[in-house]
Amino acid sequence: MWRTRAAAACVICRSLANSSNGIKRKSQLQNLHLVSRSIHHPCYPSSKFQRPPLRISIQQFSSLNRLPLHKTKLLNVKHGYQSHRNFWLARLASRLLKVRYLILGSAVGGGYTAKKTYEQWKDMMPDLEDYKWIVPDFIWELDELVDIEKLLKALPDADDLAKLLPDFDKIGESLASLKGFLSPGSPGETAFRATDQGYDNDKQFKKVSDKEKIDQLQEELLRTQLKYQRMLERLEKENKELRKLVLQRDDKGIHQRKLKKSLIDMYSEVLDILSDYDASYNTQDHLPRVVVVGDQSAGKTSVLEMIAQARIFPRGSGEMMTRSPVKVTLSEGPHHVALFKDSSREFDLTKEEDLAALRNEIEIRMRNSVKEGCTVSTETISLSVKGPGLQRMVLVDLPGVISTVTSGMAPDTKETIFSISKAYMQNPNAIILCIQDGSVDAERSIVTDLVSQMDPQGKRTIFVLTKVDLAEKNVASPNRIQQIIEGKLFPMKALGYFAVVTGKGNSSESIESIKEYEEEFFQNSKLLKTSMLKAHQVTTKNLSLAVSDCFWKMVRESVEQQADAFKATRFNLETEWKNNYPRLRELDRNELFEKAKNEILDEVISLTQVTPKHWEEMLEKTLWERVSTHVIENIYLPAAQTANSGTFNTTVDIKLKQWTDKQLPNKAVEVAWETLQEEFSRFITEKKGKEHDDIFDKLKQAVKEETFKRHKWNERAEDSLRVIQHNALEDRSISDKQQWDAAIHFMEETLQSRLKDTESVIEDMVGPNWKKRWLHWVGRTKEQNIRNETKNELEKLIKCNEDHPAYLANDEVTTVRKNLEAKGVAVDPCLIKDTWHQIYRRYFLKSALNHCNLCRRGFYYYQRHFVDSELECNDIVLFWRIQRMLAITANTLRQQLTNTEVRRLEKNVKEVLEDFAEDNEKKVTLLTGKRVQLAEDLKKVREIQEKLEAFIEALHQEK
């Protein structure tokens, strides 16, 4: 008992000796006898019974895994000496030491010690401002209800404590009387000697008990850490529900107030713009994002899904599923939803059917982004995921690094994946989340070498070991896992090392079941119990917290520098524009497209301003050019070979009917469509003086070609046109002399044109005449000489018989051949017939022209139906019928054009322009040039700078 009281007094002395506000006078304890000091202080330096103190340090496991962990020092365990059970000695000590003084001193010393302990704990507590949102508001209001400072002031200070302490001089005098008792040979010396022997006997036992005590304390600390971890999770769950309710209440009031974008959404928009920005001026994208890299099937996608708290990615057993980079923006929201950057559809991640639809949509987008002949794509798919309790960050999931190109892959797949990974990791502000499969040998890893090349010092790399549950089962030496976590097996360095479990390998597992399995595994894992892993290094929850903290730290450190870089780039671009295009307004590609769109639509409207006379003249002229050959060769010439007028009219009527039923309406529609195209092309390509801009020519040409492909003439137009043409050709009544003369003039022009063509063909056959040979010093070829001799013989044959039919008889061919052989010219019968066709055609056309002159006076006989007249002008009537049909057809087509087809063409043009407006690649192809690119860069740099400034302002407000 007296040793217990002495120990209490010792605590009081130490408190006073260590206090900065303690008593300045010399301690009374120093006046005691050497032996007395040894009794009172077993650890006093001069005591021969002193033994070294046992100090034990244990690493504390903190439930707040993001807070720095402090070492807890256990109290020094002093090994003193047990007294011999002697009752008269106890009574003597009770009288000398005055028990009441000890009780009073213990109370006062305990109060003072409590004050010092509170101060130390207060200093050890971290700043909880970052976690204030986790704890309910009423907790933070306790400082208003309880005045802690007032309680501290109520505690006694050091001077008051000194007054309450017992008189150590009197205690010293009382203890001096024990000197005789402790002299050599006294019973007290014998007792202490016995105690010293007991100490030697129990020394080994103490060592064993101390080790067991350390193990018990470690287990107790681990249980305490897990207890507080569960309490923290419960509080976070409650806070998550409360924040969800708050966000839902705010969500209902969105229509009543202006929607304010979240900080992470603003940052994600900047990254989306930068992904499309071509850094022509060495302004690279150095804004932070979390780049997820790893070997194929290492668990990258699973880690990302655990962070996003949803199974959002397509999965496959050993098959490459990530075929293009996927940018995932995580943010907090009232509902757990996902949506793409270019789509308004929201996928509810709490519903399995929406999750399946989202996975299918991601897979479709990946496959569509991969070009033919390739396996992976550099095109980024942008996805946003919102939900209660999600950590705000931007992650980019990259295709897994492979070591061998397998069948079905493009030959350059391995190099393409490496180039994509390097392109993202070479950003000096990108956070590299390196995923390593813990269930395979570390020496088989490829990605670690790649990461160490891009970040040799490991200042922005976070290493994650997945499938730790399988690793613990399969690895023979658990120390190997610790070496992997600590980075001793790899050449790479990292900012932090984590171990996670992302499921049992079953794709149907839910996120909640995976989290429960992960927590249960680490609670029972030897890796954690044996201190190979720290508590803050395990679970995907701790990983997401650490990655989010690192991400925002990097953002705050680099975003202002990037804003300054874009500001300088903007100044350079604006200066270049002012020097090169001082009189032109800055129009980017979209604005230029809108301007060109308005010009094209105005030119379509101009088609309605074309006069009807111009339409009909063009239609009639073009239609006759198309059908004149058929009329002359298949209708007029065969009919003109008949013997009398009746046969002539019958042949003409039959052939006109056949022509109208089968070919004429279709030809007319083709002519009308081609005429419309020519007029539209003329308006589009026509330069309009100084207002013309060559930059639109390529776009206008593409719009014109695409419109012509899409436009189709009204199918019912041919049926109505056929009836009109048939009725026009049936009419034979020429009403006046003016129409008669117009028909003669039309026939003469047509025949003269055909005669001119025939003369040209004959000249090519027989060669130049004697005049051209002398003037131009040209001669005839051998074949031309043969054809010339054949021509001369055939002309003699026509002179002999002016009414010769259009075809040569066989005996006539033989006669001509023999005559030519007699002149020494060998000729083939086919050549004779071919030459005869052109010779007779020229002769017939000349005869028809002479007949036209005779029919100029034949209108009178026509009115009398050529009764009592040898003159017959049925061919004039035929050409009048053709001419009238052409005029009526042109009028009908003109009405269809102006009333229907021009409007339909305008509609097709608008559709083409709308399609082009949605196709960015098409616009980039059609609107090119330095001016366009410079304006486009200016627009993007301005937009990026403005959004970065807005983001920085919001970031400062949040801080």
Buried (B, 14 or more C-beta within 10 A) or exposed (E): EBBEBBBBBBBBBEBBEEBEEBBEEEEBBEBBBEBBBBBBBBBBEEBEBBBEEEEBEBBEBBBBBBBEBEEEEEEEEBBBBEBEEEEEBEEBBBEBBBEEBBEBBBEBBBEBBEBEEBEEEEEEEEEEEEBEEBEEEEEEEEEEEEEEEEEEEEEBEBEEBBEBBBEBEBBBEBBBEBEEEBEEEBEBBEBBEBBEEEBEEEEEEBEEEEEEEBEEBBEEBBEBBBEBBEEBBEBBEEBBEBBBEEBEEEEEEEEEEEEEBBBBBBBBBBBBBBBEBEEEEEBBBBBBBBBBBBBBBBBBBBBBBBBBBBBBBBBEEEEBBBBBBBBBBBBBBBBBBBBBBEEEEBBBBEEEEBBEBBBEBBBEBBEEBBEEEBBBBBBBBBBBBBBBBBBBBBBBBBBBBBEEBEEEBBEBBBEBBBEBBEBBBEBBBBBBBBBBBBBBEBEEBBBBEBBBEBBEEBEBBBBBBBBBBBBBEEBEEBEBBBBBBBBEBBEBBBBBBBBBBBBEEEEEBEBEEBBEBBBEBBBEBEBBBEBBBBBBBBBBBBBBBBBBBBBBEBBBEBBBEBBEBBEEBBEEBBEBBEEEBEEEEBBBBBBBBEBBBEBBBEBBEBBEEBEEEEBBEBBBBBBBEBBBEBBBEBBBBBBBBBEEBEEBBEBBBEBBEEBBEEBBBEBBBBBBBBBBBEBBBEBBEEEEEEEEBEBBBBBBBBBBEBBBEBBEBEEEBBEEBBEBBBEBBEEBEBEEEEBBEBBBBBBBEBBEEBBEEBEEEBEEBBBBEEEEEEEEEEEBEEEBBBBBBBBBBBEEBBEEEEEBEBEBEEEBBEBBBEBBEEEEBEBEEEBBBBBBBBBBBBBBBEEBBEBBEEBBEBBEBBEEEBEEEEEBBBBBBBBBBBBBBBBBBBBBBBEBBBEEBBBBBBBBBBEBBEEBBEEEEBBEEBBBEEBBBBBBBBBBBBBBBBBBBBBBEBBEEEE
